[in-house]
Amino acid sequence: MKRWGKLNYAQKTCVARAGMLMQQTQMLSPGARIGVAVSGGVDSFVMIQTLLIRKSIVPFPIELMVFHINPGFDSTNHVPVADWCQDNGLAAHFEVTNFGPRAFSEENREKSACFFCSMHRRRRLFELCRNYNVTHLALGHTKDDLVTTFFMNMMQGGKVDGLHSRDEYFGGELMLIRPMLLIEKDMIRRAAKAWRLPIVTNPCPASENSRRSQIGGWLSELWSHSPEIKRNVHNAIGKWQLDLDKSLS
Ligand SMILES: Nc1ncnc2c1ncn2[C@@H]1O[C@H](COP(=O)(O)OP(=O)(O)OP(=O)(O)O)[C@@H](O)[C@H]1O
């Protein structure tokens, strides 16, 4: 890990926990070509930095390529991410779309803006995976996302379901992976700061206003009464998800 200099506790934790999850769920195989979905936000930025380091550790060859879909609110928003990829020798595909403005237009009367935008983004990411012959698509969901999704599924859908660390698509042609799934957002923020990553802010008008952020707010309010409750809930749901994913891999 010499090339990366001395890592602090948060940086080491991100690299180690992502590696452990990858091993435990057999996320990667030799020759994996990973498309890394990077929004420019803190989670996916730390994910690409973590995967770059893991690439130099895993005992078999893997390839990384960054995919960024600019939603079209600000067509130059992704420039710091593009510069960072270039400095780090990463192949990357940047694309400016109109998914964001369309999500708030008459075209989208039925669904929430978030649903519309993320559905189109996901579809485009899948197309890019096919175009670039990618075997894995990595998303930057964290343990906090897992816990929020778990409660959302229960409260809105009446079912017990989380977020898988690996999911097969198109008859196994593509594996969607979430290497950061068992890492707390606080740790990821601390690692991002230590790596001095040029995080970009999301210019979407709905970014702080979605159903997900509302449930996230309720949970934060609950955690504010006791860090122990947060730790216990996060550990319980994280362990439940890991056991489930191990049994499926
Ligand atoms: N515009 C985008 N281009 C490419 N990938 C994206 C984009 N937006 C989101 N993603 C991918 O989907 C994941 C989950 O998206 P979400 O909108 O929930 O982001 P988030 O939790 O705010 O994470 P981040 O801090 O990475 O933006 C991201 O971590 C990233 O991997």
The ligand as a Gaussian input file, in Angstrom:
#p B3LYP/6-31G(d) Opt

LIG

0 1
 N      -25.058000      11.001000     -11.263000
 C      -24.549000       9.800000     -11.008000
 N      -23.654000       9.226000     -11.830000
 C      -23.140000       8.009000     -11.580000
 N      -23.490000       7.287000     -10.498000
 C      -24.371000       7.802000      -9.640000
 C      -24.955000       9.086000      -9.848000
 N      -25.787000       9.354000      -8.802000
 C      -25.727000       8.281000      -8.006000
 N      -24.884000       7.349000      -8.487000
 C      -24.539000       6.049000      -7.886000
 O      -25.640000       5.569000      -7.121000
 C      -25.271000       5.482000      -5.728000
 C      -26.452000       5.838000      -4.843000
 O      -26.987000       7.060000      -5.266000
 P      -27.585000       8.133000      -4.247000
 O      -28.254000       9.180000      -5.050000
 O      -28.331000       7.422000      -3.197000
 O      -26.230000       8.758000      -3.741000
 P      -25.669000       9.161000      -2.309000
 O      -26.115000       8.231000      -1.223000
 O      -25.839000      10.605000      -2.124000
 O      -24.126000       8.793000      -2.615000
 P      -22.989000       9.721000      -3.186000
 O      -22.408000      10.376000      -1.944000
 O      -22.072000       8.770000      -3.859000
 O      -23.646000      10.708000      -4.122000
 C      -24.088000       6.443000      -5.605000
 O      -23.277000       6.142000      -4.481000
 C      -23.375000       6.210000      -6.903000
 O      -22.639000       5.001000      -6.899000

